[in-house]
Amino acid sequence: MEIRTMEFVEKEVENTLYHCIDLKIEEDYIAMGQLFAKVLALLQQYRLISPTLQVIIQPEQCLTETRILLESLQEAQRRHVSRRKLLTHRQILNVWLRKNQHYQREILPGFF
């Protein structure tokens, strides 16, 4: 994948992440799921993931936030298989948010 494409995807993923953090704070889970579904569609469009949400490329080949998102998707899938439950956007998003340093250090402590 070319560098400009990777940078575009990274910017979209990063913008989505921060918007999702704001929506989580507001507890607007429907909008958060819809926004997250759009970023997953973007990843499918650029052939980073398959339509079944399987990661196609090595996450290490991507820029930071995109790499974290792909790793979160893989981790959520591993948890899904062990629990034998339906994998949802919200589960993937929660893993992704927990892996984000800004969310861990600044947002999450405010919930407690």
C-alpha positions in Angstrom: 0.0 0.0 0.0 1.4 3.4 -0.9 2.4 5.9 1.8 -0.3 8.5 0.9 -3.0 5.9 1.2 -1.6 4.7 4.6 -1.5 8.3 5.8 -5.1 8.9 4.7 -6.3 5.8 6.4 -4.4 6.7 9.6 -5.9 10.2 9.7 -9.4 8.7 9.3 -8.8 6.1 11.9 -7.4 8.7 14.3 -10.3 11.1 13.8 -12.8 8.3 14.3 -11.0 7.2 17.5 -11.3 10.7 19.1 -14.9 11.1 17.9 -15.7 7.7 19.4 -14.1 8.7 22.7 -16.3 11.8 22.8 -19.4 9.6 22.0 -18.5 7.1 24.7 -18.3 9.9 27.3 -21.7 11.1 26.1 -22.9 7.5 26.2 -24.2 7.7 22.7 -23.5 4.1 21.8 -25.6 4.0 18.7 -23.7 6.9 17.0 -20.5 5.4 18.2 -21.3 2.0 16.6 -22.3 3.7 13.3 -19.2 5.7 13.2 -17.1 2.7 14.0 -18.8 0.7 11.2 -17.8 3.4 8.8 -14.1 3.1 9.7 -14.3 -0.7 9.4 -15.8 -0.2 5.9 -12.9 2.1 5.1 -10.4 -0.7 6.2 -12.3 -3.1 3.9 -12.2 -0.7 1.0 -8.4 -0.4 1.3 -8.1 -4.2 1.7 -6.7 -4.1 5.3 -9.5 -6.4 6.5 -11.9 -8.8 4.8 -15.7 -8.5 4.8 -15.7 -11.1 7.6 -13.4 -8.7 9.6 -10.3 -10.9 9.2 -7.1 -8.9 9.2 -5.5 -9.4 5.8 -2.2 -7.6 6.2 0.3 -7.6 9.1 -0.6 -4.8 11.5 3.0 -3.9 11.9 3.0 -2.6 8.3 0.5 0.2 9.3 0.9 3.5 11.1 0.2 3.7 14.9 -3.6 4.1 15.3 -4.4 1.8 12.4 -2.0 -0.8 13.8 -3.7 -0.6 17.2 -7.1 -0.9 15.6 -6.1 -4.0 13.6 -4.5 -5.6 16.7 -7.7 -4.8 18.7 -9.7 -6.5 16.0 -7.6 -9.6 16.2 -7.8 -9.6 20.0 -11.5 -9.1 20.0 -11.8 -12.1 17.6 -9.8 -14.3 19.9 -12.0 -13.4 22.9 -15.1 -13.9 20.7 -14.1 -17.5 19.8 -13.3 -18.4 23.4 -16.7 -17.1 24.6 -18.7 -18.4 21.7 -20.6 -15.2 21.3 -21.4 -12.9 18.5 -18.6 -10.4 17.8 -19.9 -6.8 17.8 -18.5 -3.5 16.8 -18.8 -2.4 20.4 -16.6 -5.2 21.6 -13.9 -4.3 19.1 -14.2 -0.6 19.9 -13.8 -1.3 23.6 -10.6 -3.2 23.0 -9.4 -0.4 20.7 -10.1 2.3 23.3 -8.3 0.3 26.1 -5.2 0.1 23.9 -5.2 3.9 23.2 -2.9 5.8 25.5 -4.9 9.1 25.5 -8.0 7.2 26.5 -6.2 5.2 29.2 -4.5 8.2 30.8 -6.9 11.0 30.4 -10.5 9.7 29.8 -10.8 6.4 31.6 -9.8 7.6 35.1 -12.6 10.2 34.9 -15.1 7.3 34.9 -14.1 6.2 38.4 
